Amino acid sequence: MVFSSLPFLIFFLTALLLCYFPAGVICGRFHKKKTDRLGIAVQNGILLAFSLFFYAWGEPKCVFLLILSSFIDYADGLLLERFKDHPSIRKLCLVISLFINFSLLGIMKYADFFVGTVNSLCKTSLALPGIALPIGISFYTFQTTSYSIDVYRGEVKAEKNYFRYLTYISMFPQLIAGPIVRYSLINEELIERKTTPDHFVNGFRRFLMGLFRKVLIANELGALWDYLRGVQNLSVAGAWLGFFVFTLQLYYDFSAYSDMAIGLGLMLGFHFQENFIYPLSALSITDFWRRWHISLSSWFRDYVYIPLGGNRKGKARQFLNLAIVWFLTGLWHGAFWNYVLWGIYHGSMLVLEKFVWGRSLEKAPRLFKHIYTLLIVVFGFGIFYFEDMGAFAVYLSYAFKTAGNAMLGPELAWAVGNYLPILVFAIVFMFPVFPKIRSYVRTLGKTKSAVIQFAAGLICAGLLILCIANLVRDSFNPFLYFRF
């Protein structure tokens, strides 16, 4: 089940809200009053039940893996706190927990990759395990392990209530494709939170904005990319347009999911961190990675890069630490060598930017910085897309005119003629235009607030109708990051 689907919008979300909020009303604490702990416990139970159902919708058997993974780290947290005066035992508990979690992730996600690599290197013919990848395992594994590490470090206290902890891990808004929410961010809200009408309205608007970006922008860009990559003897301009279109699709698809997740969380009283801050408007690759998939970047920084020594042990060690982080970042995205290559590519660009041309880049004109960053990012996502390296080589032959193709082709005119409004809209709003519009609206004053609120309501209603109408007529509705 995906957020941008009619079953979710019409049945699942409606049923959840009809159960969740009356539970607060029954406990006598809804609206702007402070919700008591009994009401929160009831709402947590409802959220847990719906979250497990949401996850089981596509893969019922994988629910047990989710429960097992969460129980391992829940028990580990209790042991870490129980033996707080025994450093060696605590370290052993943490190592065992991490080993089990990453072993499960490795078996489920990378078994075929490892066996296939062995077959290629050793000329063997071992049978591939063929294990189906559980949806969201990369995300919830990082959440459970971050909890254990934070308890070990003493940054959070161990959760005593298993069902409360399972609610945190399985919470459906962020379960499938993030953001990677750390326990320290919402542990207090699991016990005590306010769910006000303002929270709900703001959360719904954020969810609706994500739904709009997904259904009416990302899906349309995806259809254009499918067309371009299927063209035989693609022109050079068409090939680079394809790279750019896929980058836009991936950005709008994934950031839209994060918008919907953050919006749903706010509707239910939870505050998740931002995951994208207009990354395609970045002025450097360093800046890009401060804005793209922030929860993943910060996870690798805090739990891999800094523990390895970061930049505190000399340049040679820093290079090694960066290589490890970016190798793992690429591998996290998928069990194919193109993802590893993509990670190494970005790691290399960051090193070159930091130690070779970074100072020169700072002095360059702003437009040059934008173009420089976009070219590196767009080409990188070309690597990211093609799991079949042979197909990638063919596409590169089009992009760099080594296949006897033309500079311009009829597919370019067709794409621009049919998708120009979507492309213009996508390009304009990859920059922080919307926050500036919102800031301007807020300066109009209280005298116009009623008119503004009415207009905002009409816009929201119109967007919702457009999205639903599009979902009814169009079956093309993938979420790209589900496979990671």
C-alpha positions as CSV (number, residue, x, y, z in Angstrom):
1,M,0.0,0.0,0.0
2,V,1.4,3.4,-0.9
3,F,0.3,6.8,0.3
4,S,-0.6,7.9,-3.3
5,S,-3.2,5.2,-3.7
6,L,-7.0,5.2,-3.5
7,P,-7.1,2.3,-0.9
8,F,-4.9,4.3,1.4
9,L,-6.6,7.6,0.9
10,I,-10.2,6.4,1.0
11,F,-10.1,3.5,3.3
12,F,-7.0,3.2,5.4
13,L,-6.4,6.8,6.3
14,T,-10.1,7.5,6.9
15,A,-10.5,4.4,9.1
16,L,-7.4,5.4,11.1
17,L,-8.5,9.0,11.7
18,L,-12.0,7.8,12.7
19,C,-10.5,5.6,15.4
20,Y,-7.5,7.6,16.4
21,F,-9.1,11.0,17.3
22,P,-12.3,9.7,18.9
23,A,-9.9,7.8,21.3
24,G,-8.6,11.1,22.4
25,V,-12.1,12.6,22.7
26,I,-13.3,9.6,24.8
27,C,-10.4,10.2,27.1
28,G,-11.5,13.8,27.4
29,R,-8.3,15.4,26.2
30,F,-8.6,16.3,22.5
31,H,-8.3,19.8,20.9
32,K,-6.1,22.3,22.6
33,K,-6.0,20.5,26.0
34,K,-3.1,18.4,27.0
35,T,-3.6,14.8,26.2
36,D,-3.3,12.5,29.2
37,R,-1.2,9.4,29.2
38,L,-4.2,7.0,29.1
39,G,-5.4,8.7,25.9
40,I,-1.9,8.5,24.4
41,A,-1.6,4.8,25.3
42,V,-4.9,4.1,23.5
43,Q,-3.9,6.1,20.5
44,N,-0.5,4.4,20.4
45,G,-2.3,1.0,20.4
46,I,-4.5,2.1,17.5
47,L,-1.5,3.5,15.6
48,L,0.4,0.2,16.2
49,A,-2.4,-1.9,15.0
50,F,-2.9,0.1,11.9
51,S,0.9,0.3,11.2
52,L,1.3,-3.4,11.4
53,F,-1.7,-3.9,9.1
54,F,-0.2,-1.3,6.7
55,Y,3.0,-3.2,6.6
56,A,1.3,-6.6,6.3
57,W,-0.8,-5.4,3.3
58,G,1.9,-6.3,0.8
59,E,4.0,-8.8,2.7
60,P,2.3,-10.4,5.7
61,K,5.2,-12.8,6.5
62,C,7.6,-9.9,6.8
63,V,5.8,-8.5,9.8
64,F,7.4,-11.2,11.9
65,L,10.8,-10.1,10.7
66,L,10.0,-6.5,11.7
67,I,8.8,-7.7,15.1
68,L,11.9,-9.8,15.6
69,S,14.3,-7.0,14.7
70,S,12.5,-4.6,17.0
71,F,12.5,-7.0,19.9
72,I,16.2,-7.7,19.6
73,D,17.0,-4.0,20.1
74,Y,14.3,-3.5,22.7
75,A,15.9,-6.3,24.8
76,D,19.4,-5.0,24.0
77,G,18.4,-1.6,25.4
78,L,17.2,-3.1,28.6
79,L,20.4,-5.1,28.9
80,L,22.5,-2.1,28.2
81,E,20.8,-0.2,31.0
82,R,20.8,-3.2,33.3
83,F,24.6,-3.6,33.0
84,K,25.5,0.2,33.0
85,D,28.3,-0.4,35.4
86,H,29.9,-3.2,33.4
87,P,31.5,-1.8,30.3
88,S,32.6,-5.1,28.8
89,I,29.2,-6.7,29.1
90,R,27.5,-3.6,27.6
91,K,29.9,-3.6,24.7
92,L,29.2,-7.3,24.1
93,C,25.4,-6.7,24.2
94,L,25.8,-3.9,21.6
95,V,28.0,-6.0,19.3
96,I,25.6,-8.9,19.4
97,S,22.6,-6.7,18.6
98,L,24.4,-5.0,15.7
99,F,25.6,-8.3,14.4
100,I,22.1,-9.9,14.4
101,N,20.5,-6.8,12.8
102,F,23.1,-6.3,10.0
103,S,23.2,-10.1,9.5
104,L,19.4,-10.1,8.9
105,L,19.8,-7.1,6.5
106,G,22.7,-8.7,4.7
107,I,20.9,-12.1,4.2
108,M,17.6,-10.5,3.1
109,K,19.0,-7.8,0.9
110,Y,22.5,-8.9,-0.3
111,A,22.5,-12.7,-0.4
112,D,22.1,-12.8,-4.2
113,F,24.6,-10.0,-4.6
114,F,27.3,-11.8,-2.6
115,V,26.7,-15.2,-4.2
116,G,26.6,-13.6,-7.7
117,T,29.9,-11.7,-7.0
118,V,31.6,-15.0,-5.8
119,N,30.4,-16.7,-9.0
120,S,31.9,-14.0,-11.1
121,L,35.2,-13.9,-9.3
122,C,35.7,-17.6,-8.7
123,K,34.0,-18.9,-11.9
124,T,31.6,-21.0,-9.8
125,S,27.9,-21.7,-10.4
126,L,26.5,-21.4,-6.9
127,A,22.7,-21.2,-6.9
128,L,21.3,-17.7,-6.0
129,P,19.2,-17.8,-2.7
130,G,16.5,-15.8,-4.4
131,I,15.3,-14.2,-1.1
132,A,12.6,-11.6,-1.6
133,L,13.6,-8.2,-0.2
134,P,11.3,-7.1,2.7
135,I,10.0,-3.6,2.1
136,G,11.6,-1.0,4.3
137,I,14.2,-3.2,5.9
138,S,17.0,-0.8,5.2
139,F,15.1,2.0,6.9
140,Y,13.9,0.2,10.0
141,T,17.2,-1.6,10.5
142,F,18.9,1.8,10.7
143,Q,16.3,3.0,13.2
144,T,16.6,0.0,15.5
145,T,20.4,0.1,15.5
146,S,20.6,3.8,16.1
147,Y,18.4,3.2,19.2
148,S,20.8,0.6,20.6
149,I,23.8,2.8,19.9
150,D,22.2,5.8,21.5
151,V,21.3,3.8,24.6
152,Y,24.8,2.5,24.8
153,R,26.2,6.0,24.6
154,G,23.8,7.2,27.3
155,E,22.1,9.7,25.0
156,V,18.6,8.2,25.6
157,K,17.2,6.0,28.3
158,A,16.0,2.5,27.4
159,E,12.3,2.1,26.6
160,K,10.7,-0.1,29.2
161,N,7.4,-0.7,27.3
162,Y,7.9,-3.0,24.3
163,F,4.6,-2.0,22.6
164,R,5.6,1.6,22.8
165,Y,8.9,0.8,21.3
166,L,7.3,-1.3,18.6
167,T,5.0,1.6,17.8
168,Y,8.1,3.8,17.2
169,I,9.7,1.3,14.9
170,S,6.5,0.3,13.0
171,M,4.9,3.8,12.7
172,F,3.5,3.6,9.2
173,P,4.3,7.2,8.0
174,Q,8.0,6.6,8.1
175,L,8.2,2.8,8.1
176,I,8.6,2.1,4.4
177,A,10.8,4.9,3.0
178,G,11.8,7.1,5.9
179,P,12.8,9.6,7.0
180,I,15.0,7.6,9.3
181,V,13.5,8.8,12.6
182,R,15.7,8.5,15.7
183,Y,14.1,7.4,19.0
184,S,15.5,10.5,20.7
185,L,13.4,12.7,18.4
186,I,10.0,11.3,19.3
187,N,10.5,9.3,22.6
188,E,8.7,12.0,24.6
189,E,5.9,12.3,22.1
190,L,5.3,8.6,22.5
191,I,4.4,9.3,26.1
192,E,2.9,12.7,26.0
193,R,1.9,14.8,23.0
194,K,-0.5,17.4,21.9
195,T,-2.8,16.9,18.9
196,T,-4.4,20.2,18.1
197,P,-6.5,21.3,15.1
198,D,-3.6,23.5,14.0
199,H,-1.3,20.4,13.9
200,F,-3.8,18.5,11.9
201,V,-4.5,21.2,9.4
202,N,-0.8,22.0,8.9
203,G,0.0,18.3,8.6
204,F,-2.8,17.7,6.1
205,R,-1.5,20.6,4.0
206,R,2.0,19.1,4.1
207,F,0.6,15.7,3.1
208,L,-1.4,17.2,0.3
209,M,1.6,19.1,-1.1
210,G,3.5,15.8,-1.1
211,L,0.6,14.0,-2.8
212,F,0.5,16.7,-5.5
213,R,4.2,16.6,-6.1
214,K,4.1,12.8,-6.3
215,V,1.0,12.3,-8.5
216,L,1.0,15.3,-10.7
217,I,4.8,15.9,-11.1
218,A,6.9,12.8,-10.3
219,N,4.6,10.4,-12.1
220,E,4.5,12.5,-15.2
221,L,8.3,12.9,-15.2
222,G,8.5,9.1,-14.8
223,A,6.4,8.6,-17.9
224,L,8.7,10.9,-19.8
225,W,11.8,9.1,-18.6
226,D,10.3,5.8,-19.6
227,Y,9.8,7.1,-23.1
228,L,13.3,8.6,-23.4
229,R,15.2,5.6,-22.2
230,G,13.2,3.4,-24.6
231,V,14.2,5.4,-27.7
232,Q,16.6,3.7,-30.0
233,N,19.6,5.8,-31.1
234,L,18.7,8.6,-28.8
235,S,20.2,12.0,-29.6
236,V,22.9,13.6,-27.4
237,A,20.5,16.3,-26.2
238,G,17.7,13.7,-25.7
239,A,20.1,11.5,-23.6
240,W,21.1,14.4,-21.3
241,L,17.5,15.4,-21.0
242,G,16.7,11.9,-19.9
243,F,19.4,12.0,-17.2
244,F,17.9,15.3,-16.0
245,V,14.3,14.1,-16.1
246,F,15.2,11.0,-14.1
247,T,16.9,13.2,-11.5
248,L,13.8,15.4,-11.3
249,Q,11.6,12.4,-11.0
250,L,13.7,10.8,-8.2
251,Y,13.8,14.1,-6.3
252,Y,10.0,14.8,-6.6
253,D,9.2,11.2,-5.9
254,F,11.3,10.7,-2.8
255,S,10.9,14.3,-1.4
256,A,7.1,13.9,-1.9
257,Y,7.1,10.7,0.1
258,S,9.0,12.5,2.9
259,D,6.5,15.4,2.7
260,M,3.6,13.0,3.1
261,A,5.3,11.2,5.9
262,I,6.1,14.4,7.8
263,G,2.5,15.6,7.2
264,L,0.9,12.4,8.4
265,G,3.2,12.4,11.5
266,L,2.1,16.0,12.3
267,M,-1.6,15.1,11.8
268,L,-1.1,12.4,14.5
269,G,0.9,14.6,16.8
270,F,4.5,13.6,15.9
271,H,7.3,15.9,14.6
272,F,9.7,14.3,12.2
273,Q,12.8,16.0,10.9
274,E,13.1,17.5,7.4
275,N,14.6,15.1,4.9
276,F,15.0,17.3,1.8
277,I,15.8,21.1,1.7
278,Y,15.7,21.9,-2.0
279,P,18.9,19.9,-2.8
280,L,18.8,20.6,-6.6
281,S,19.3,24.3,-5.8
282,A,22.6,23.4,-4.1
283,L,25.8,25.3,-5.0
284,S,28.2,22.5,-4.4
285,I,28.2,18.7,-3.9
286,T,28.9,19.3,-0.2
287,D,25.9,21.6,-0.1
288,F,23.8,19.0,-2.0
289,W,24.5,16.3,0.6
290,R,23.5,18.7,3.4
291,R,20.1,18.9,1.7
292,W,19.5,15.5,0.1
293,H,18.2,12.5,2.2
294,I,19.3,14.3,5.4
295,S,18.3,11.6,7.7
296,L,20.5,9.0,5.9
297,S,23.5,11.4,5.6
298,S,23.3,12.3,9.3
299,W,23.0,8.6,10.2
300,F,26.3,7.7,8.4
301,R,28.0,10.8,9.8
302,D,27.0,10.1,13.4
303,Y,27.2,6.3,13.5
304,V,30.0,5.5,11.0
305,Y,32.2,8.5,10.0
306,I,32.7,10.1,13.4
307,P,33.2,6.8,15.2
308,L,35.9,5.9,12.6
309,G,37.7,9.1,13.5
310,G,36.2,11.5,11.1
311,N,38.7,14.2,10.1
312,R,40.6,14.0,13.5
313,K,43.3,11.6,12.5
314,G,45.0,13.1,9.5
315,K,44.2,13.3,5.8
316,A,45.1,9.7,5.0
317,R,42.7,8.4,7.6
318,Q,40.0,10.9,6.6
319,F,40.2,9.7,3.0
320,L,39.8,6.1,4.2
321,N,36.9,7.0,6.4
322,L,35.2,8.8,3.6
323,A,35.8,5.9,1.3
324,I,34.2,3.5,3.8
325,V,31.2,5.8,4.3
326,W,30.5,6.3,0.7
327,F,31.0,2.7,-0.2
328,L,28.4,1.8,2.5
329,T,26.1,4.6,1.4
330,G,26.1,3.3,-2.2
331,L,25.6,-0.3,-1.0
332,W,22.8,0.7,1.3
333,H,20.7,1.7,-1.7
334,G,20.8,-1.6,-3.4
335,A,22.5,-4.9,-4.1
336,F,24.0,-4.0,-7.4
337,W,27.4,-2.6,-8.4
338,N,26.0,0.5,-9.9
339,Y,24.9,1.7,-6.4
340,V,28.4,1.1,-5.1
341,L,29.9,3.0,-8.1
342,W,27.4,5.8,-7.5
343,G,28.6,6.0,-3.8
344,I,32.2,6.0,-4.8
345,Y,31.6,8.6,-7.5
346,H,30.0,11.0,-5.0
347,G,32.6,10.3,-2.4
348,S,35.3,11.1,-4.9
349,M,33.6,14.4,-5.9
350,L,33.4,15.4,-2.3
351,V,37.1,14.7,-1.7
352,L,38.1,16.6,-4.9
353,E,35.8,19.5,-3.9
354,K,37.2,19.7,-0.4
355,F,40.9,19.3,-1.2
356,V,41.4,20.3,-4.9
357,W,39.0,22.9,-6.3
358,G,36.8,23.9,-3.3
359,R,38.4,27.3,-2.8
360,S,38.1,28.2,-6.4
361,L,34.5,27.1,-6.5
362,E,33.7,29.4,-3.6
363,K,34.8,32.4,-5.7
364,A,33.0,31.3,-8.9
365,P,29.7,33.0,-10.0
366,R,26.5,31.6,-8.5
367,L,25.2,30.4,-11.8
368,F,28.4,28.4,-12.5
369,K,28.0,26.8,-9.1
370,H,24.5,25.7,-9.9
371,I,25.5,24.3,-13.3
372,Y,28.5,22.5,-11.9
373,T,26.5,20.9,-9.1
374,L,23.7,19.9,-11.4
375,L,26.0,18.3,-13.9
376,I,27.7,16.1,-11.3
377,V,24.4,15.2,-9.6
378,V,22.5,14.5,-12.9
379,F,25.3,12.3,-14.3
380,G,25.5,10.5,-10.9
381,F,21.9,9.6,-11.0
382,G,22.4,8.2,-14.4
383,I,24.8,5.7,-12.7
384,F,22.3,5.2,-10.0
385,Y,19.5,4.2,-12.3
386,F,21.1,1.6,-14.5
387,E,21.5,-1.7,-12.6
388,D,22.5,-3.3,-15.9
389,M,25.9,-1.8,-16.6
390,G,25.7,-2.9,-20.2
391,A,22.5,-0.8,-20.7
392,F,24.3,2.1,-19.0
393,A,27.2,1.8,-21.4
394,V,24.8,2.0,-24.4
395,Y,23.1,5.0,-22.9
396,L,26.4,6.7,-22.3
397,S,27.3,6.1,-26.0
398,Y,24.2,8.2,-26.8
399,A,25.1,10.9,-24.2
400,F,28.7,11.3,-25.4
401,K,28.0,10.8,-29.2
402,T,30.0,7.7,-29.7
403,A,27.1,5.7,-31.3
404,G,26.8,7.7,-34.5
405,N,23.7,9.5,-33.1
406,A,22.7,13.1,-33.8
407,M,23.1,16.0,-31.5
408,L,19.3,16.7,-31.7
409,G,16.5,14.3,-32.5
410,P,12.8,14.1,-33.0
411,E,12.3,12.6,-29.5
412,L,13.6,15.9,-28.0
413,A,10.9,17.9,-29.9
414,W,8.2,15.4,-28.8
415,A,9.3,15.5,-25.2
416,V,9.3,19.3,-25.0
417,G,6.1,19.6,-27.0
418,N,4.2,17.2,-24.7
419,Y,5.8,17.8,-21.3
420,L,7.0,21.5,-21.4
421,P,4.6,22.7,-18.6
422,I,5.6,19.9,-16.3
423,L,9.3,20.5,-17.0
424,V,9.0,24.2,-16.4
425,F,7.1,23.7,-13.2
426,A,9.5,21.1,-11.9
427,I,12.5,23.3,-12.7
428,V,11.0,26.4,-11.0
429,F,10.0,24.6,-7.9
430,M,13.2,22.7,-7.4
431,F,14.3,26.1,-6.0
432,P,12.9,27.5,-2.8
433,V,10.1,29.4,-4.5
434,F,7.2,28.1,-2.3
435,P,8.7,29.3,1.0
436,K,9.1,32.8,-0.4
437,I,5.5,32.8,-1.6
438,R,4.4,31.6,1.9
439,S,6.5,34.3,3.6
440,Y,5.0,36.9,1.3
441,V,1.4,35.7,2.1
442,R,2.2,35.9,5.8
443,T,3.1,39.6,5.5
444,L,-0.3,40.5,4.1
445,G,-1.6,41.1,7.6
446,K,-4.3,39.8,9.8
447,T,-7.0,41.9,8.0
448,K,-6.7,39.6,5.0
449,S,-6.2,36.3,6.9
450,A,-9.8,35.2,6.4
451,V,-9.6,35.6,2.7
452,I,-6.2,33.9,2.6
453,Q,-7.5,31.0,4.6
454,F,-10.5,30.6,2.4
455,A,-8.3,30.7,-0.8
456,A,-5.9,28.2,0.8
457,G,-8.9,25.9,1.5
458,L,-10.1,26.1,-2.1
459,I,-6.6,25.4,-3.4
460,C,-6.3,22.4,-1.1
461,A,-9.6,21.1,-2.2
462,G,-8.8,21.6,-5.8
463,L,-5.4,19.8,-5.5
464,L,-7.1,16.9,-3.7
465,I,-9.7,16.5,-6.4
466,L,-7.0,16.7,-9.1
467,C,-4.9,14.0,-7.4
468,I,-7.7,11.6,-6.9
469,A,-8.9,12.1,-10.5
470,N,-5.4,11.4,-11.7
471,L,-5.2,8.3,-9.5
472,V,-8.5,7.0,-10.9
473,R,-7.4,7.3,-14.5
474,D,-3.7,6.4,-14.2
475,S,-2.2,3.1,-13.1
476,F,1.4,4.4,-13.3
477,N,2.2,5.1,-9.6
478,P,5.5,3.6,-8.4
479,F,7.5,4.8,-5.4
480,L,11.1,4.6,-6.5
481,Y,12.6,4.2,-3.0
482,F,10.5,1.2,-2.1
483,R,13.1,-1.1,-3.7
484,F,15.8,0.2,-1.3
